[in-house]
Amino acid sequence: IAGLGESRLPAFLFVTAYDEYAIKAFEVNALDYLLKPIEESRLEEAVNKVRKHLAGRKVKAQQGMLLKLLGDITGQELHTISDIRKKGVHKMTHKEAPRLAIKDGGKTTWVRQEDIEWIDAAGDYMCVHAGGETHILRKTMKQLEEELDSDFLQRIHRSTIVNIRHVKEMQSHINGEYFLTLKGGHTVKLSRTYKEKLKHFQ
């Protein structure tokens, strides 16, 4: 697989009973890493990833054809047209993630998602750690996940979400789990169930 090169790789995922090859799998751009026995929900999630990946490839191929057509019509080189298109897309899409509103009695505090270091669950409450402060939010982990920007805020445990931009170090553990050390010094655990999230740390 590694010898094929990224441009020629088919869409593939790993299905295995062994968890020690997860990092190597994502190093060769596996879309997912499923551990046996496989839960139906995880299999469905993996299949959806493959579908999205294939759809993305189709879009890229169509964009390439359009760029070539534009180049033929305008006489401009492909890289020039591509640069113009990217700048336009960047202006439309590059905007800050919505702030998280945290209510405490009659007071509401807005926290920038980029400033969130990690979030952990404490019973029916979420503890949002940002900028050296901890904010308490009454919401389920699932509800909170839907509000957050998954580009950099990733769930790594049934009770933990981490900002991957704040991760400084990753240490593997004998039982297949990983410990992530944040820039602020705090350590959080990435469980085996969420091992596919390792690709975000490559």
PyMOL commands that set and color helices and strands:
alter all, ss='L'
color gray80, all
select helices_A, chain A and resi 6-8+22-27+40-74+78-93+113-115+141-147+164-166+192-201
alter helices_A, ss='H'
color red, helices_A
select strands_A, chain A and resi 14-16+33-35+100-104+107-111+116-122+125-130+133-138+153-157+160-163+167-172+178-182+187-190
alter strands_A, ss='S'
color yellow, strands_A
deselect
rebuild
show_as cartoon
